[in-house]
Amino acid sequence: MSFTLWFVGLPSCGKSTVARRVETKLKERGFKVENLDGDNVRQNLHPELGFSKEDRGTNNRRIGFICKLLNKNDVVAIVAAIAPYREYREKVREMVEEAGRFVLIYVECPVEVCRSRDPKGLYEKAERGEIKNFTGVNDPFEAPQEGECQIKIDASEQSIEQSTQAVIDGLELLGLVEPRSASGLTTEEEEVVKERLRNLGYLD
């Protein structure tokens, strides 16, 4: 069974950056991975959608359907999307889990820190009223409750590398990724090396 990693959090919290790093780590371990950035999917597949609660829900469900198809074909799906409403996150979970495992990853970060990291100045524009329905300013973000998210990152305290490792560690605990031994190899990789050495006559 494959799985979907859905990173949620306020704008500019760092979820896309961590998602890309996790993508690289999983590919290094032999997983087939597709990274679906929420903004890119919206712009390319359904640019007609706005940012009302209903349109955000539609966007989430459509991405969830893509994840379901990918998981059905043994591809790990990674999504970085604000997904601010709990009810739609649960609908996505139900859809995805028809084909794979759904893992919600909450990238927690105070709005003040997100605002300071905002490269496009979107928070300032929203505060001036130039952008409507901007999550964290004039639109709500319903933070995942206890039991809703499987992995939580403190993006204001952890570095990108620490956050990435926290996700990998969480996936290992969930049994979705095989832990690496002290050698840095998985059990399967160690057995491959041992078998080759046996064939060469170095091991009994």
C-alpha positions as CSV (number, residue, x, y, z in Angstrom):
1,M,0.0,0.0,0.0
2,S,1.3,3.4,-1.0
3,F,0.6,6.7,0.9
4,T,-0.1,10.4,0.7
5,L,1.8,13.0,2.7
6,W,-0.3,16.1,3.0
7,F,1.5,19.1,4.5
8,V,-0.7,21.8,5.9
9,G,0.0,25.2,7.5
10,L,-0.2,28.9,7.1
11,P,1.1,30.6,4.0
12,S,4.9,31.0,4.1
13,C,5.3,28.5,7.0
14,G,7.8,26.4,5.0
15,K,5.6,23.4,4.1
16,S,6.6,23.4,0.4
17,T,10.3,23.5,1.2
18,V,10.1,20.6,3.6
19,A,7.9,18.7,1.2
20,R,10.5,18.9,-1.5
21,R,13.2,17.7,0.9
22,V,11.1,14.8,2.0
23,E,10.5,14.0,-1.7
24,T,14.2,13.8,-2.3
25,K,14.7,11.5,0.8
26,L,12.0,9.1,-0.3
27,K,13.3,8.9,-3.9
28,E,16.8,8.1,-2.4
29,R,15.1,5.1,-0.7
30,G,13.6,3.8,-3.9
31,F,10.0,5.2,-3.7
32,K,8.2,6.4,-6.7
33,V,7.0,9.9,-5.7
34,E,4.9,12.7,-7.2
35,N,5.0,16.1,-5.5
36,L,1.7,18.0,-6.1
37,D,2.2,21.6,-4.9
38,G,-1.2,23.1,-4.1
39,D,-0.6,26.4,-5.9
40,N,0.7,24.7,-9.1
41,V,-2.2,22.3,-9.3
42,R,-4.7,25.1,-8.8
43,Q,-3.1,27.2,-11.5
44,N,-2.7,24.4,-14.1
45,L,-5.8,22.3,-13.5
46,H,-8.5,24.6,-12.3
47,P,-7.5,28.3,-12.4
48,E,-11.2,29.2,-12.4
49,L,-11.5,28.5,-8.7
50,G,-11.3,31.3,-6.2
51,F,-10.5,31.3,-2.5
52,S,-13.9,31.0,-0.9
53,K,-14.4,28.2,1.6
54,E,-16.3,26.2,-1.1
55,D,-13.7,26.7,-3.8
56,R,-10.9,25.7,-1.4
57,G,-12.8,22.6,-0.6
58,T,-13.2,21.8,-4.3
59,N,-9.5,22.4,-4.8
60,N,-8.6,20.0,-1.9
61,R,-11.0,17.3,-3.1
62,R,-9.6,17.4,-6.7
63,I,-6.0,17.1,-5.4
64,G,-7.2,14.3,-3.1
65,F,-8.6,12.5,-6.1
66,I,-5.3,12.7,-7.9
67,C,-3.5,11.4,-4.8
68,K,-6.0,8.5,-4.7
69,L,-5.1,7.6,-8.3
70,L,-1.4,7.9,-7.6
71,N,-1.6,5.7,-4.5
72,K,-3.7,3.1,-6.4
73,N,-0.7,2.9,-8.8
74,D,1.9,2.5,-6.0
75,V,3.1,6.1,-6.3
76,V,3.6,8.2,-3.1
77,A,1.8,11.5,-3.4
78,I,3.2,14.6,-1.6
79,V,1.0,17.7,-1.2
80,A,1.8,21.0,0.2
81,A,-1.5,22.9,0.5
82,I,-2.9,25.3,3.2
83,A,-6.1,23.2,3.4
84,P,-7.4,25.5,6.2
85,Y,-10.8,23.7,6.9
86,R,-11.0,20.6,8.9
87,E,-14.1,19.2,7.2
88,Y,-12.4,19.2,3.8
89,R,-9.3,17.6,5.2
90,E,-11.4,14.8,6.5
91,K,-13.1,14.4,3.2
92,V,-9.8,14.1,1.5
93,R,-8.6,11.6,4.0
94,E,-11.6,9.4,3.4
95,M,-11.1,9.6,-0.3
96,V,-7.4,8.8,-0.3
97,E,-7.7,6.0,2.2
98,E,-9.8,4.0,-0.4
99,A,-6.4,3.4,-2.1
100,G,-3.6,4.2,0.3
101,R,-2.6,5.7,3.7
102,F,-3.2,9.3,4.4
103,V,-0.7,11.1,6.6
104,L,-1.5,14.7,7.7
105,I,1.7,16.7,8.5
106,Y,1.1,19.9,10.4
107,V,3.8,22.5,9.8
108,E,3.1,24.7,12.8
109,C,4.4,28.3,12.7
110,P,3.2,31.5,14.3
111,V,1.6,34.0,11.9
112,E,4.2,36.6,12.9
113,V,7.0,34.3,11.8
114,C,5.2,33.4,8.6
115,R,4.7,37.1,7.9
116,S,8.4,37.8,8.3
117,R,9.3,35.0,5.9
118,D,6.7,36.1,3.2
119,P,8.8,36.8,0.1
120,K,5.9,38.3,-1.9
121,G,4.6,40.6,0.8
122,L,1.2,38.9,0.6
123,Y,0.5,39.3,4.3
124,E,1.0,43.1,4.1
125,K,-1.3,43.3,1.0
126,A,-4.0,41.3,2.9
127,E,-3.7,43.5,5.9
128,R,-4.2,46.5,3.6
129,G,-7.3,44.9,2.2
130,E,-5.8,44.3,-1.2
131,I,-6.2,40.5,-0.9
132,K,-9.4,38.9,0.2
133,N,-9.8,35.5,1.9
134,F,-6.1,35.3,2.8
135,T,-5.5,32.6,5.4
136,G,-4.1,33.9,8.6
137,V,-5.3,37.5,8.1
138,N,-8.9,37.7,6.9
139,D,-9.7,34.0,6.5
140,P,-9.4,31.4,9.3
141,F,-7.0,28.5,9.6
142,E,-8.4,25.6,11.6
143,A,-5.3,24.0,13.1
144,P,-5.3,20.2,13.2
145,Q,-6.6,18.9,16.5
146,E,-5.0,16.1,18.6
147,G,-5.4,12.9,16.7
148,E,-6.0,14.5,13.4
149,C,-2.4,14.9,12.3
150,Q,0.1,12.1,12.4
151,I,3.2,14.2,12.3
152,K,3.8,17.7,13.6
153,I,6.7,20.1,12.8
154,D,7.6,23.2,14.7
155,A,8.8,25.3,11.8
156,S,9.7,28.3,14.0
157,E,12.2,26.3,16.0
158,Q,13.3,23.5,13.8
159,S,15.6,24.0,10.8
160,I,14.6,22.7,7.4
161,E,16.9,19.7,7.9
162,Q,15.5,19.0,11.3
163,S,11.9,19.2,10.0
164,T,12.7,16.9,7.1
165,Q,14.2,14.3,9.5
166,A,11.3,14.7,11.8
167,V,9.0,13.7,8.9
168,I,11.2,10.7,8.0
169,D,11.3,9.6,11.6
170,G,7.5,9.9,11.8
171,L,7.1,7.8,8.7
172,E,9.4,5.1,10.1
173,L,7.3,5.0,13.4
174,L,4.2,4.7,11.3
175,G,5.7,1.7,9.5
176,L,5.6,3.4,6.1
177,V,9.3,3.7,5.7
178,E,11.8,1.1,6.7
179,P,14.2,2.4,9.4
180,R,17.9,2.6,8.6
181,S,20.4,0.8,10.8
182,A,23.6,2.3,12.2
183,S,25.2,1.6,8.9
184,G,22.8,4.0,7.2
185,L,21.2,1.1,5.2
186,T,17.9,-0.5,5.5
187,T,17.6,-4.2,6.5
188,E,16.9,-5.1,2.9
189,E,20.0,-3.1,1.6
190,E,22.2,-4.8,4.3
191,E,21.0,-8.2,3.1
192,V,21.9,-7.4,-0.5
193,V,25.4,-6.4,0.5
194,K,25.9,-9.5,2.6
195,E,24.7,-11.7,-0.2
196,R,27.1,-10.2,-2.6
197,L,30.0,-10.7,-0.2
198,R,29.0,-14.3,0.4
199,N,29.0,-14.9,-3.4
200,L,32.5,-13.4,-3.5
201,G,33.6,-15.7,-0.7
202,Y,34.2,-13.1,1.9
203,L,31.4,-14.3,4.2
204,D,30.4,-17.7,5.3
